[in-house]
Amino acid sequence: MNAVRGFPAFPSQRAGARFATSWWGRAWIQAIEDTSLDQKLLRKGRTYAKSGQVGPITVSPGRIAAVTESEYDTVVHVEQLTAPEWERFLDQVAAKAGHIAALLDGDMPHDLVEDAEDAGVPLLPTVGDLEPECSCPDWGHPCKHAAALCYQASWLLDADPFVLLLMRGRGERELIEALQGRDVPAPDLAADAGMPAAMAFGLGVPPLPGPPPFDVAFAPLGLEPAPGVDVAALEVLAASAADRARELLLTGRLAVLTEYQDRVRLAAAHDLDLGLETAVQAWRYGGADGLEALESAWTPPKQDLARARTLLRAGWEGEHPPEVEAWRNRWTIGARQLRYGRDGRWYPFTDRDGQWWPAGPPERDPSALVG
């Protein structure tokens, strides 16, 4: 599945707020303004962008999308680079040690873009590379909603140039992995001259060692039987305390559990038959959050659901997106149900003899659960 990144909605901006402070962000705006056939709609788009009427933005290869005015599905398609173009671009990135370091530091080097263009790789979009689309009745090209989405996208580009690369077809992780197989030249510096930090970072470093092994099995205490003492239960409690200590070491936090949650946790950790099979399965997949997704229905914020619908459409590989029967935080898609947890993740369930049964670990992208 292609990389997908989601960004929260921008709030209303103060009067005089600017679009695109970076040179590559301004090039993006220039491309959409050159594409426009109606300057009046562009002005309306700038107003919409600053007034917070664009929902969460989803960026994926070849497209940016958002729900605008809480009603219209707005998409801007971006021409993707071809596989040979990506190879030539990676050659340019690897040619200088500081290029990848600059990208990771939030900068798009001028010379990288110029070298890429010399190699026939049009990194920055121009007229013809952007194709707006919106479900509103306006026939503008772009309409005010698509223009607003593009103007807000310039803020994303300012903050992270990898957003532009994702629009062009590849995400940050994919690019980093592709560069690992290429030689990055060392800078030609005198031995006593030192090295700029960005260039040193671009040379790459060996991976950090893994964390210490916290998966060591708990050793039973070997308690001697004693009158009035349930030794087996005491050993379960000791093992439970060891599990909680391991959780604290791994995560740096320890959830406060109710008596019922703790019973489910103990049953899940120690295979205890307490008649809580469904709850135990939910706990094994998602802990306390998974248990709540099983047992509680709630109404999520509209912007969270709108973003999830956009992710579902963007990640769906079939010809038509799946039909969703929605009720509060529960989406039923055929024989599968997805439940949105308060932790921002979607929990999958399957129908088993008329009962919804936990079916796997949660995902932040709902499309990952309905392939």
N, C-alpha and C positions, 0 to 999 in steps of 0.2 A: 504494500500500500504506500502511496506517495506521502511525503511529509505534509502535514497540515499544522499551521500555527494559528491560534486564536488570540485576539487582543480585546480587552474590555472597551466598552464604549467611552468615547471622550466626553467629558462634561462640557457644559456651556463655557465659552471662553470670554474673557474680558474684551472690552472694546479695544481695537488696535492690535489684537493678537495677530502674529505673523504666521504664514505658511512657509515651510521649507527654509531653514537657515543654512543647510549644507548645500554644496554646489551640485551634488547628485540629486538631492531633493528638488532643487530648482529646475534641474533638467527634466525631472519627471513632470513637474507642473507645466513646463514649457511644451512637453509632448501632448498633454491633454488639452492645453489651450490652443495649440496648433491644429489639433484634431477637431475642435469645436466648430460648429456651423452657426452658433448663436451666442454672441457675447452677453446678451441679457440673461440667458440661462446660466452662463458661467457665474455672473454676479449673484444670482439667486443661489447657486450651488455654494459659493463662498459663505453666504449668509447662513445657509442650512448647516454647513460644516461647523461654524462657530457657535451655533445655537443648540448643539447637542441633540440633533434630530436623526443622527445616524447611530444604529445599534452596534453591538460588538462586531468587530471585523475579523473575518477569516481569510487567511492567505494560504494558498496552495499552488502547486505548479500550474502556471498558465492562467490564474484567476485570483481576483480579490472579490469578496462578497460581504454583504451586510443586509440587514433588514432596516429599511429607512421609514421614518414616521410610524414605526410599529405595524406596518402594513405591507409595504412594497419590498419585493425581493430584488435587490440591486446587485449586479455583477459587472465587473470590468475584466474582460479577457485580455491577457497579455501574451504576445507572441513568444513561444518558448524557443530556446536555443536547440539546435540539432545536436546529435551525439558527436559528430566531428567538430562542431563549434565548441562544445564543452571540452573536448580533448585539447584544442588549441588554447582555450582560456586557461585550463589547468597548467599547461606548459608555461604560460605567462606568469601565473601566480607563483609557480615553483622556481621561476628564473631568478627571482630576487628574494633574499632571505627575509626582508622586512615586509613583504606583501601580506602574508597570512597574519603576521602579528598586527599590522595596521587594521586589517578587517576585523580581527578579534577585538581590537581596541575601539571599534566603532567608526573607523575612517575608511573611505574609499579613495585610494591614492590616484591622483591624476595620471601618473605615468602608467599605472596598471590599465586604466581604461584606454589610454592612448595606444599602448602596446597591443591590447586586445583588438582594438579597431584596426590597427595595422595588420593584424593577423586575420582580419575578416570576421571578427566576432563583435556584433553591435550590442554591447552590454546595456547602454542606456537607451531607453525607448525613444522612438521618433514617430512622426506621422505614419499611420498604418499599423503600428505595433499594438495599439490599444483599441479595443472594441467594446464600447459600453452596451449594457443591456439592462432593462428595468421593466417590472410588471406594471408600472404606473401608466396612465393613458397618454402621457406626454410623448410626442414623437421627436423631441429634440435629440440631437446627437452631439454631446450627451445631454440627457435630461438633467434637471437640477439635482436629482437624487444621485445619479452616477457622478456628476461633477463634485458633489459634496463628498462622496466616498473617495474620489481621487485626491481631493484637497486634504482630507484627513490622512490618507495613505502617505502623504509627504511627511507628516509627523513621524510615522512609523519608520520611514526611510532615514530620516534624520537620526533617529535613535539607534538604528541597526541596519547597516548596508546589506547584511545577509537576507533581509526581507526582499530586496530587489533580486538577489540571486535566486531566492525561492520562487518569486514570480516568474523568473526566466526558466525555471524547471528543476532546480536542485536545492535542497536544504543544507543548512550548516553542517550537520553531522555527515551527510553524504559527501560533501566537499572535503571535509577533513579526512575522512577515510580514504577518499580517492588520492589525496595528496600524500598520504603516508607511504605509498608505494613509489614515490618519486624522490629524486635526489634534490635537496635544497642546498645551493652552494654556500660555503662559508664565506664571510666577508674578508676582503684582503686588507687586514689591519696589522700594524706592527704589534709584536708580542707584548710590548709594554704600554700600548695605547689604550687598552681597555676596549669595551664593546658596548654600543648602545643597547639598552634593555630590550627594545623592540626587535632588534636584529638577533639578539641571543635567543629570544623566545621563538623567533621564526625558524631557528635551527632545529628545534624539537628537543625533547628531553625524554629519557626513559620513563616508562610508566611508574607511578608511585606504587609502593607495596600495598597489598591488600590489608584490610583490618585484621586484627587478631582473631583467632577462631573462637567465636562465641557459640559454636554448635556442638560443643563437647557434651556428650550425654551425661545426664545427672546420675551420680552413683548413689544407690540406696544407702541409707544410714546403717542398716544392719542392726536395728533396735531389738533388744531382748523383750520377749513378752512380759507384760506386767499386769497385775490385777486392775481392772477398770480402765485399761488403756487400749484403744483400737489402734494397734501398731500399723496396720495397712493404711488406715485413714491418715495417720500421722505422717507416714512416708509420702502419701499423695500430697499433703499440704506442704511438706518440705520441698518436694519436686516443683510444686506450684510456685513457691517463693523463689526458687532458683530461676524458673522461667521469667518471672516478673523482674528479677534483677538483671537477667540477660536483656530483656526488652528495654530497660532503663539505660543500659550501657550502649545498646545499638541506636536508640532513637533520641536519647537525652530527655525523654519525658515519660510519664507514667499516668495512664488514664485512671480516673476515679470511677470505679464500677459500682453499680447497685448490687444488691444481694442476688437478684435474678441473673444479671449479666455475669457475675462471678461464678454462679453455678454452671451456666452455659460454657464459660471459659474452661472450667475444670473438666467438664464432660468432654469438651473438644480436645483438650490437651492429654487426657489420660484414658480416653475410650471408655468412659463410664456410662452405663446404661441407666439414664435418668428419664427416659421417655421424651427426650428433647431433640429428636433426630434432625428435624428441619432447622431448628435454631442452631444446633451444633454445626451443621453444614454451612449455614450462613456465617457463623463465627470463623470457621476455618478459612473461608474465602476473604472475609473483610473485617474480622474483629468486631468491635462494638458498633462501628459504622455499618458493617454488613448486617448485623442483627437488627439495627434500627430500620434499614432498608426493607428487611423482611416484614417487620411488624408495624411500621408507622407510615401513614400517608400524609403528605403535606403539600403545600402549594409553593413551588419555587418562584423566584423572580422571573418576570416575563423575558428579560434580556438573557437570562441563562438558557431558557428554553429556545429562544430564537437562535442563539448561537449554536445550540445542540442540533437544531434542525438544519442549519447551514452546514455543520460538520457532517451530518448524516448524508445530505445531498452530495457534498463534495467528495466524500469517501466511498460512495456507493459505486460499485464497478459494473452493475447491470445497466440495461438500457433505460429502465424506468425506476425511479426511487421507490422504496417500499411504502406501502400504505400504513399509516400510523393511527391507531386508535388511542387517543390521549385522554388521561384522567389524572389531574393533579400531577404528581411526580412519577406517574406510571404510564409507560408507552407500550402498548401491545402491538406486536408485529408478527402476525401469523401465530405460530405455536411458541413464540419467544416473547418474553416481556422484559423491558428494561426499566429499572427503577432508579431515579436520580436521588443520590444521597446528599445529606447536608455537608458532606466533605467534598462535594463537587465532582464525584465520580458516578458512573453508571454501572449498576449491578445487574447481571443477566439472570433471568429465571426461565425455566421451562415448565410446561404443563405436564404434570404427572398424576394421572387419575383424578383430574379436576382440581388439583392443588398446585399452586405455583411453588416450584422447588429451586433453590439456589443452584446455578448452573456453571459458575466459574468466577474467577477473580474479576474485580471491577476495572473499568477503563474510563479515562476522561473523554475519549472520543467515542460516541455511541456507534459510529459506523464500524468500529473494530469488533463489535459484538454481533453484527447481523450479516456477516458475509454469506 
